[in-house]
Amino acid sequence: REGIEIYSDLAVPYIDAVLGEEYSVKTIDGEVKIKIPSGSQPETVLRMKGHGAPKLGDVKNRGNHYVTLKVKIPENLSKRERELFEELKSLQTQRV
């Protein structure tokens, strides 16, 4: 936390960063849904406007809650997952 701004990390599987997904994030007001846009990169920072701490003496004025995406890359793949990634890789090289 910095003043009225709140910062947190959110671990997301790589597939959700690629395709996009909705997650619940704990805020000072409870759980709030946040949309992870498709194509999100590691360390992307998403802003949840107005979900930070209230300003001292002015509870109507609130900060923001910033969420940094921590994209999880698998360390071990099944044989089938590896085959699918190889297929995706060949599709990518054909597009370039």
Summary of the structure (lengths in Angstrom):
residues: 96
radius of gyration: 17.8
end to end distance: 43.1
largest distance: 59.4
contacts: 232
relative contact order: 0.24
helix: 24%
strand: 45%
